[in-house]
Amino acid sequence: MSEVIETAPAPQTTISTPPPITPPSAPEQATPVPFTASRGQLLYELQCVSCHESMLHIRSNRRVTSLSELRRQVEHWSDVLKPTWSVEDIDDVTRYLNTRFYKLEIK
């Protein structure tokens, strides 16, 4: 004769969806200070200052006396750089140098 063994039914397991994770609220942030460096200034500081300082631009016997000469100088030295600057880069650096140092008349 075979014996029948009765087992208790397995307990029911309920899987519930966990509540959504809510990220902590961000702390109050101060209003950021606007960044004022121009693109021309950044290009100049990254590429030009390594060879010469700003004293070049304020010396009494400087060679540049017009905005077109200043642009030609920036264009000339951009050809030396690797990679060469775009027309926009040259214009931005020329504008920065003129505003910061030369103050040449724009015609």
N, CA, C and O atoms as a GROMACS GRO file, in nm:
protein
  428
    1MET      N    1   0.080  -0.116   0.000
    1MET     CA    2   0.000   0.000   0.000
    1MET      C    3   0.086   0.124   0.000
    1MET      O    4   0.188   0.133   0.069
    2SER      N    5   0.045   0.215  -0.076
    2SER     CA    6   0.124   0.336  -0.078
    2SER      C    7   0.064   0.440   0.014
    2SER      O    8  -0.057   0.456   0.030
    3GLU      N    9   0.152   0.504   0.069
    3GLU     CA   10   0.110   0.604   0.165
    3GLU      C   11   0.103   0.740   0.096
    3GLU      O   12   0.193   0.776   0.021
    4VAL      N   13  -0.001   0.813   0.119
    4VAL     CA   14  -0.018   0.946   0.061
    4VAL      C   15   0.023   1.047   0.167
    4VAL      O   16  -0.027   1.048   0.279
    5ILE      N   17   0.112   1.129   0.127
    5ILE     CA   18   0.157   1.234   0.219
    5ILE      C   19   0.092   1.364   0.176
    5ILE      O   20   0.106   1.408   0.062
    6GLU      N   21   0.024   1.422   0.267
    6GLU     CA   22  -0.040   1.550   0.237
    6GLU      C   23   0.053   1.662   0.280
    6GLU      O   24   0.109   1.661   0.390
    7THR      N   25   0.067   1.757   0.192
    7THR     CA   26   0.150   1.872   0.225
    7THR      C   27   0.062   1.995   0.233
    7THR      O   28  -0.041   2.006   0.167
    8ALA      N   29   0.105   2.085   0.314
    8ALA     CA   30   0.030   2.210   0.327
    8ALA      C   31   0.051   2.293   0.201
    8ALA      O   32   0.159   2.288   0.142
    9PRO      N   33  -0.049   2.368   0.161
    9PRO     CA   34  -0.032   2.452   0.042
    9PRO      C   35   0.076   2.558   0.066
    9PRO      O   36   0.092   2.609   0.177
   10ALA      N   37   0.149   2.588  -0.040
   10ALA     CA   38   0.255   2.689  -0.032
   10ALA      C   39   0.195   2.824  -0.003
   10ALA      O   40   0.089   2.859  -0.055
   11PRO      N   41   0.261   2.900   0.080
   11PRO     CA   42   0.205   3.033   0.110
   11PRO      C   43   0.206   3.119  -0.015
   11PRO      O   44   0.298   3.111  -0.097
   12GLN      N   45   0.105   3.200  -0.030
   12GLN     CA   46   0.093   3.292  -0.144
   12GLN      C   47   0.189   3.409  -0.123
   12GLN      O   48   0.188   3.473  -0.018
   13THR      N   49   0.271   3.435  -0.223
   13THR     CA   50   0.364   3.548  -0.217
   13THR      C   51   0.310   3.656  -0.308
   13THR      O   52   0.286   3.634  -0.427
   14THR      N   53   0.293   3.772  -0.252
   14THR     CA   54   0.244   3.884  -0.330
   14THR      C   55   0.362   3.976  -0.362
   14THR      O   56   0.434   4.019  -0.272
   15ILE      N   57   0.379   4.005  -0.489
   15ILE     CA   58   0.485   4.097  -0.531
   15ILE      C   59   0.420   4.231  -0.557
   15ILE      O   60   0.332   4.245  -0.642
   16SER      N   61   0.463   4.326  -0.482
   16SER     CA   62   0.405   4.459  -0.502
   16SER      C   63   0.508   4.548  -0.569
   16SER      O   64   0.629   4.528  -0.555
   17THR      N   65   0.461   4.646  -0.641
   17THR     CA   66   0.548   4.742  -0.710
   17THR      C   67   0.601   4.840  -0.606
   17THR      O   68   0.523   4.899  -0.531
   18PRO      N   69   0.733   4.858  -0.602
   18PRO     CA   70   0.787   4.953  -0.504
   18PRO      C   71   0.746   5.095  -0.540
   18PRO      O   72   0.718   5.125  -0.656
   19PRO      N   73   0.743   5.181  -0.443
   19PRO     CA   74   0.708   5.320  -0.474
   19PRO      C   75   0.817   5.384  -0.558
   19PRO      O   76   0.933   5.343  -0.550
   20PRO      N   77   0.782   5.482  -0.640
   20PRO     CA   78   0.884   5.546  -0.724
   20PRO      C   79   0.989   5.615  -0.638
   20PRO      O   80   0.961   5.664  -0.529
   21ILE      N   81   1.110   5.617  -0.692
   21ILE     CA   82   1.220   5.682  -0.621
   21ILE      C   83   1.217   5.830  -0.656
   21ILE      O   84   1.218   5.868  -0.773
   22THR      N   85   1.212   5.909  -0.556
   22THR     CA   86   1.210   6.054  -0.576
   22THR      C   87   1.347   6.108  -0.544
   22THR      O   88   1.396   6.091  -0.432
   23PRO      N   89   1.411   6.175  -0.641
   23PRO     CA   90   1.544   6.231  -0.613
   23PRO      C   91   1.533   6.341  -0.508
   23PRO      O   92   1.431   6.408  -0.498
   24PRO      N   93   1.638   6.358  -0.432
   24PRO     CA   94   1.634   6.466  -0.332
   24PRO      C   95   1.623   6.600  -0.402
   24PRO      O   96   1.675   6.619  -0.512
   25SER      N   97   1.558   6.691  -0.338
   25SER     CA   98   1.542   6.822  -0.401
   25SER      C   99   1.676   6.892  -0.406
   25SER      O  100   1.759   6.878  -0.316
   26ALA      N  101   1.695   6.967  -0.512
   26ALA     CA  102   1.822   7.038  -0.533
   26ALA      C  103   1.832   7.152  -0.432
   26ALA      O  104   1.733   7.219  -0.404
   27PRO      N  105   1.950   7.171  -0.379
   27PRO     CA  106   1.967   7.284  -0.286
   27PRO      C  107   1.952   7.415  -0.361
   27PRO      O  108   1.968   7.421  -0.483
   28GLU      N  109   1.921   7.518  -0.290
   28GLU     CA  110   1.908   7.649  -0.351
   28GLU      C  111   2.041   7.688  -0.414
   28GLU      O  112   2.147   7.677  -0.352
   29GLN      N  113   2.035   7.731  -0.537
   29GLN     CA  114   2.157   7.769  -0.607
   29GLN      C  115   2.159   7.918  -0.628
   29GLN      O  116   2.057   7.981  -0.658
   30ALA      N  117   2.276   7.974  -0.612
   30ALA     CA  118   2.292   8.117  -0.637
   30ALA      C  119   2.287   8.142  -0.787
   30ALA      O  120   2.320   8.053  -0.866
   31THR      N  121   2.246   8.257  -0.824
   31THR     CA  122   2.244   8.294  -0.965
   31THR      C  123   2.386   8.294  -1.017
   31THR      O  124   2.473   8.361  -0.959
   32PRO      N  125   2.413   8.221  -1.125
   32PRO     CA  126   2.551   8.216  -1.175
   32PRO      C  127   2.597   8.352  -1.225
   32PRO      O  128   2.519   8.429  -1.281
   33VAL      N  129   2.723   8.378  -1.205
   33VAL     CA  130   2.783   8.502  -1.254
   33VAL      C  131   2.809   8.483  -1.403
   33VAL      O  132   2.869   8.383  -1.442
   34PRO      N  133   2.765   8.576  -1.487
   34PRO     CA  134   2.788   8.559  -1.631
   34PRO      C  135   2.936   8.556  -1.664
   34PRO      O  136   3.016   8.631  -1.607
   35PHE      N  137   2.971   8.470  -1.756
   35PHE     CA  138   3.109   8.458  -1.801
   35PHE      C  139   3.133   8.568  -1.903
   35PHE      O  140   3.062   8.578  -2.002
   36THR      N  141   3.233   8.650  -1.879
   36THR     CA  142   3.251   8.769  -1.962
   36THR      C  143   3.364   8.760  -2.064
   36THR      O  144   3.377   8.848  -2.149
   37ALA      N  145   3.444   8.656  -2.057
   37ALA     CA  146   3.554   8.645  -2.154
   37ALA      C  147   3.497   8.623  -2.294
   37ALA      O  148   3.407   8.541  -2.313
   38SER      N  149   3.550   8.695  -2.388
   38SER     CA  150   3.504   8.680  -2.525
   38SER      C  151   3.574   8.560  -2.589
   38SER      O  152   3.675   8.511  -2.538
   39ARG      N  153   3.519   8.515  -2.697
   39ARG     CA  154   3.579   8.404  -2.772
   39ARG      C  155   3.719   8.443  -2.820
   39ARG      O  156   3.812   8.362  -2.816
   40GLY      N  157   3.733   8.568  -2.865
   40GLY     CA  158   3.863   8.617  -2.909
   40GLY      C  159   3.966   8.616  -2.797
   40GLY      O  160   4.082   8.582  -2.818
   41GLN      N  161   3.923   8.654  -2.677
   41GLN     CA  162   4.012   8.652  -2.562
   41GLN      C  163   4.055   8.510  -2.530
   41GLN      O  164   4.173   8.486  -2.503
   42LEU      N  165   3.962   8.416  -2.533
   42LEU     CA  166   3.996   8.277  -2.504
   42LEU      C  167   4.094   8.222  -2.607
   42LEU      O  168   4.191   8.155  -2.570
   43LEU      N  169   4.070   8.248  -2.734
   43LEU     CA  170   4.163   8.202  -2.838
   43LEU      C  171   4.302   8.263  -2.818
   43LEU      O  172   4.403   8.194  -2.827
   44TYR      N  173   4.305   8.393  -2.790
   44TYR     CA  174   4.432   8.462  -2.768
   44TYR      C  175   4.507   8.400  -2.650
   44TYR      O  176   4.626   8.373  -2.660
   45GLU      N  177   4.436   8.380  -2.539
   45GLU     CA  178   4.502   8.327  -2.420
   45GLU      C  179   4.547   8.182  -2.438
   45GLU      O  180   4.647   8.141  -2.380
   46LEU      N  181   4.475   8.106  -2.518
   46LEU     CA  182   4.514   7.967  -2.541
   46LEU      C  183   4.629   7.954  -2.640
   46LEU      O  184   4.711   7.863  -2.627
   47GLN      N  185   4.635   8.041  -2.739
   47GLN     CA  186   4.730   8.023  -2.848
   47GLN      C  187   4.844   8.125  -2.850
   47GLN      O  188   4.956   8.091  -2.889
   48CYS      N  189   4.819   8.247  -2.810
   48CYS     CA  190   4.918   8.353  -2.834
   48CYS      C  191   5.007   8.383  -2.714
   48CYS      O  192   5.125   8.412  -2.730
   49VAL      N  193   4.951   8.376  -2.596
   49VAL     CA  194   5.024   8.415  -2.476
   49VAL      C  195   5.146   8.326  -2.452
   49VAL      O  196   5.241   8.368  -2.386
   50SER      N  197   5.143   8.206  -2.504
   50SER     CA  198   5.258   8.117  -2.483
   50SER      C  199   5.386   8.173  -2.547
   50SER      O  200   5.496   8.141  -2.502
   51CYS      N  201   5.373   8.254  -2.650
   51CYS     CA  202   5.491   8.312  -2.716
   51CYS      C  203   5.518   8.456  -2.675
   51CYS      O  204   5.633   8.499  -2.674
   52HIS      N  205   5.415   8.530  -2.642
   52HIS     CA  206   5.437   8.669  -2.599
   52HIS      C  207   5.326   8.713  -2.506
   52HIS      O  208   5.213   8.665  -2.512
   53GLU      N  209   5.361   8.806  -2.422
   53GLU     CA  210   5.268   8.860  -2.325
   53GLU      C  211   5.202   8.987  -2.381
   53GLU      O  212   5.236   9.032  -2.490
   54SER      N  213   5.110   9.042  -2.307
   54SER     CA  214   5.038   9.160  -2.352
   54SER      C  215   5.128   9.282  -2.368
   54SER      O  216   5.087   9.379  -2.432
   55MET      N  217   5.249   9.280  -2.311
   55MET     CA  218   5.341   9.394  -2.326
   55MET      C  219   5.368   9.425  -2.473
   55MET      O  220   5.394   9.540  -2.509
   56LEU      N  221   5.362   9.326  -2.555
   56LEU     CA  222   5.381   9.345  -2.699
   56LEU      C  223   5.283   9.447  -2.754
   56LEU      O  224   5.317   9.526  -2.843
   57HIS      N  225   5.162   9.447  -2.703
   57HIS     CA  226   5.057   9.532  -2.757
   57HIS      C  227   5.057   9.674  -2.702
   57HIS      O  228   4.992   9.763  -2.758
   58ILE      N  229   5.128   9.696  -2.593
   58ILE     CA  230   5.125   9.830  -2.533
   58ILE      C  231   5.260   9.901  -2.540
   58ILE      O  232   5.278  10.009  -2.482
   59ARG      N  233   5.353   9.842  -2.609
   59ARG     CA  234   5.485   9.907  -2.621
   59ARG      C  235   5.473  10.036  -2.703
   59ARG      O  236   5.383  10.049  -2.786
   60SER      N  237   5.561  10.128  -2.680
   60SER     CA  238   5.552  10.258  -2.748
   60SER      C  239   5.585  10.251  -2.896
   60SER      O  240   5.534  10.332  -2.974
   61ASN      N  241   5.666  10.157  -2.938
   61ASN     CA  242   5.704  10.148  -3.079
   61ASN      C  243   5.631  10.032  -3.151
   61ASN      O  244   5.690   9.964  -3.235
   62ARG      N  245   5.507  10.013  -3.117
   62ARG     CA  246   5.435   9.903  -3.182
   62ARG      C  247   5.415   9.930  -3.330
   62ARG      O  248   5.402  10.045  -3.372
   63ARG      N  249   5.412   9.825  -3.407
   63ARG     CA  250   5.405   9.835  -3.553
   63ARG      C  251   5.263   9.856  -3.605
   63ARG      O  252   5.244   9.916  -3.711
   64VAL      N  253   5.166   9.810  -3.534
   64VAL     CA  254   5.027   9.817  -3.579
   64VAL      C  255   4.970   9.955  -3.550
   64VAL      O  256   4.968  10.001  -3.436
   65THR      N  257   4.922  10.020  -3.657
   65THR     CA  258   4.864  10.154  -3.640
   65THR      C  259   4.724  10.165  -3.699
   65THR      O  260   4.661  10.271  -3.691
   66SER      N  261   4.674  10.056  -3.757
   66SER     CA  262   4.538  10.058  -3.810
   66SER      C  263   4.473   9.922  -3.785
   66SER      O  264   4.541   9.822  -3.761
   67LEU      N  265   4.342   9.921  -3.791
   67LEU     CA  266   4.268   9.797  -3.768
   67LEU      C  267   4.299   9.693  -3.876
   67LEU      O  268   4.306   9.574  -3.847
   68SER      N  269   4.317   9.738  -3.999
   68SER     CA  270   4.349   9.643  -4.106
   68SER      C  271   4.488   9.582  -4.085
   68SER      O  272   4.508   9.464  -4.115
   69GLU      N  273   4.584   9.661  -4.033
   69GLU     CA  274   4.716   9.606  -4.002
   69GLU      C  275   4.708   9.506  -3.887
   69GLU      O  276   4.775   9.402  -3.889
   70LEU      N  277   4.626   9.538  -3.788
   70LEU     CA  278   4.609   9.446  -3.676
   70LEU      C  279   4.552   9.313  -3.724
   70LEU      O  280   4.598   9.206  -3.685
   71ARG      N  281   4.451   9.320  -3.810
   71ARG     CA  282   4.391   9.197  -3.863
   71ARG      C  283   4.493   9.118  -3.945
   71ARG      O  284   4.499   8.996  -3.936
   72ARG      N  285   4.574   9.189  -4.025
   72ARG     CA  286   4.677   9.120  -4.104
   72ARG      C  287   4.776   9.048  -4.013
   72ARG      O  288   4.818   8.936  -4.043
   73GLN      N  289   4.815   9.110  -3.902
   73GLN     CA  290   4.906   9.045  -3.808
   73GLN      C  291   4.843   8.920  -3.745
   73GLN      O  292   4.907   8.815  -3.735
   74VAL      N  293   4.718   8.932  -3.705
   74VAL     CA  294   4.648   8.816  -3.646
   74VAL      C  295   4.638   8.705  -3.750
   74VAL      O  296   4.660   8.588  -3.720
   75GLU      N  297   4.604   8.743  -3.873
   75GLU     CA  298   4.593   8.644  -3.981
   75GLU      C  299   4.729   8.578  -4.008
   75GLU      O  300   4.737   8.456  -4.027
   76HIS      N  301   4.835   8.657  -4.011
   76HIS     CA  302   4.969   8.604  -4.034
   76HIS      C  303   5.004   8.499  -3.928
   76HIS      O  304   5.048   8.389  -3.961
   77TRP      N  305   4.984   8.534  -3.801
   77TRP     CA  306   5.022   8.442  -3.694
   77TRP      C  307   4.928   8.323  -3.685
   77TRP      O  308   4.964   8.218  -3.632
   78SER      N  309   4.806   8.339  -3.736
   78SER     CA  310   4.717   8.222  -3.737
   78SER      C  311   4.766   8.117  -3.835
   78SER      O  312   4.740   7.998  -3.816
   79ASP      N  313   4.837   8.160  -3.940
   79ASP     CA  314   4.894   8.064  -4.035
   79ASP      C  315   5.005   7.981  -3.970
   79ASP      O  316   5.031   7.868  -4.012
   80VAL      N  317   5.069   8.037  -3.869
   80VAL     CA  318   5.176   7.967  -3.798
   80VAL      C  319   5.117   7.860  -3.705
   80VAL      O  320   5.179   7.757  -3.680
   81LEU      N  321   4.998   7.886  -3.655
   81LEU     CA  322   4.934   7.796  -3.560
   81LEU      C  323   4.887   7.668  -3.626
   81LEU      O  324   4.854   7.665  -3.744
   82LYS      N  325   4.885   7.564  -3.548
   82LYS     CA  326   4.828   7.437  -3.595
   82LYS      C  327   4.721   7.396  -3.498
   82LYS      O  328   4.753   7.370  -3.382
   83PRO      N  329   4.597   7.388  -3.535
   83PRO     CA  330   4.542   7.416  -3.667
   83PRO      C  331   4.526   7.566  -3.691
   83PRO      O  332   4.518   7.646  -3.598
   84THR      N  333   4.521   7.601  -3.818
   84THR     CA  334   4.503   7.740  -3.859
   84THR      C  335   4.365   7.788  -3.816
   84THR      O  336   4.269   7.711  -3.819
   85TRP      N  337   4.354   7.913  -3.777
   85TRP     CA  338   4.225   7.970  -3.735
   85TRP      C  339   4.135   7.996  -3.855
   85TRP      O  340   4.182   8.019  -3.967
   86SER      N  341   4.007   7.993  -3.829
   86SER     CA  342   3.907   8.027  -3.930
   86SER      C  343   3.898   8.180  -3.942
   86SER      O  344   3.955   8.253  -3.860
   87VAL      N  345   3.827   8.227  -4.042
   87VAL     CA  346   3.805   8.372  -4.060
   87VAL      C  347   3.735   8.428  -3.936
   87VAL      O  348   3.769   8.536  -3.890
   88GLU      N  349   3.638   8.354  -3.883
   88GLU     CA  350   3.567   8.398  -3.762
   88GLU      C  351   3.663   8.408  -3.643
   88GLU      O  352   3.654   8.503  -3.565
   89ASP      N  353   3.753   8.312  -3.629
   89ASP     CA  354   3.852   8.317  -3.521
   89ASP      C  355   3.940   8.440  -3.532
   89ASP      O  356   3.965   8.510  -3.434
   90ILE      N  357   3.987   8.466  -3.653
   90ILE     CA  358   4.073   8.584  -3.679
   90ILE      C  359   3.999   8.712  -3.645
   90ILE      O  360   4.054   8.801  -3.581
   91ASP      N  361   3.874   8.722  -3.688
   91ASP     CA  362   3.793   8.840  -3.657
   91ASP      C  363   3.773   8.857  -3.507
   91ASP      O  364   3.782   8.968  -3.454
   92ASP      N  365   3.746   8.746  -3.438
   92ASP     CA  366   3.723   8.752  -3.293
   92ASP      C  367   3.848   8.796  -3.218
   92ASP      O  368   3.839   8.878  -3.126
   93VAL      N  369   3.963   8.744  -3.255
   93VAL     CA  370   4.088   8.782  -3.189
   93VAL      C  371   4.123   8.926  -3.222
   93VAL      O  372   4.167   9.001  -3.135
   94THR      N  373   4.104   8.967  -3.346
   94THR     CA  374   4.129   9.106  -3.384
   94THR      C  375   4.042   9.200  -3.303
   94THR      O  376   4.089   9.301  -3.251
   95ARG      N  377   3.914   9.166  -3.291
   95ARG     CA  378   3.820   9.249  -3.214
   95ARG      C  379   3.863   9.256  -3.067
   95ARG      O  380   3.861   9.363  -3.006
   96TYR      N  381   3.903   9.142  -3.011
   96TYR     CA  382   3.948   9.140  -2.872
   96TYR      C  383   4.072   9.228  -2.853
   96TYR      O  384   4.076   9.311  -2.761
   97LEU      N  385   4.172   9.210  -2.938
   97LEU     CA  386   4.295   9.288  -2.924
   97LEU      C  387   4.269   9.438  -2.939
   97LEU      O  388   4.326   9.519  -2.866
   98ASN      N  389   4.183   9.473  -3.033
   98ASN     CA  390   4.154   9.614  -3.053
   98ASN      C  391   4.080   9.672  -2.933
   98ASN      O  392   4.110   9.783  -2.888
   99THR      N  393   3.984   9.599  -2.882
   99THR     CA  394   3.907   9.646  -2.767
   99THR      C  395   3.995   9.655  -2.643
   99THR      O  396   3.985   9.751  -2.566
  100ARG      N  397   4.080   9.557  -2.622
  100ARG     CA  398   4.159   9.548  -2.499
  100ARG      C  399   4.284   9.636  -2.502
  100ARG      O  400   4.317   9.698  -2.401
  101PHE      N  401   4.352   9.642  -2.616
  101PHE     CA  402   4.483   9.708  -2.618
  101PHE      C  403   4.492   9.827  -2.715
  101PHE      O  404   4.535   9.935  -2.676
  102TYR      N  405   4.453   9.806  -2.838
  102TYR     CA  406   4.486   9.902  -2.943
  102TYR      C  407   4.391  10.022  -2.952
  102TYR      O  408   4.435  10.135  -2.972
  103LYS      N  409   4.265   9.997  -2.938
  103LYS     CA  410   4.164  10.104  -2.943
  103LYS      C  411   4.174  10.184  -3.074
  103LYS      O  412   4.167  10.307  -3.074
  104LEU      N  413   4.191  10.112  -3.182
  104LEU     CA  414   4.202  10.173  -3.315
  104LEU      C  415   4.064  10.207  -3.367
  104LEU      O  416   3.965  10.143  -3.333
  105GLU      N  417   4.060  10.310  -3.449
  105GLU     CA  418   3.933  10.355  -3.503
  105GLU      C  419   3.879  10.254  -3.605
  105GLU      O  420   3.951  10.206  -3.692
  106ILE      N  421   3.751  10.222  -3.591
  106ILE     CA  422   3.685  10.131  -3.683
  106ILE      C  423   3.627  10.214  -3.795
  106ILE      O  424   3.543  10.301  -3.772
  107LYS      N  425   3.671  10.187  -3.918
  107LYS     CA  426   3.624  10.266  -4.034
  107LYS      C  427   3.518  10.193  -4.109
  107LYS      O  428   3.467  10.244  -4.209
   0.00000   0.00000   0.00000
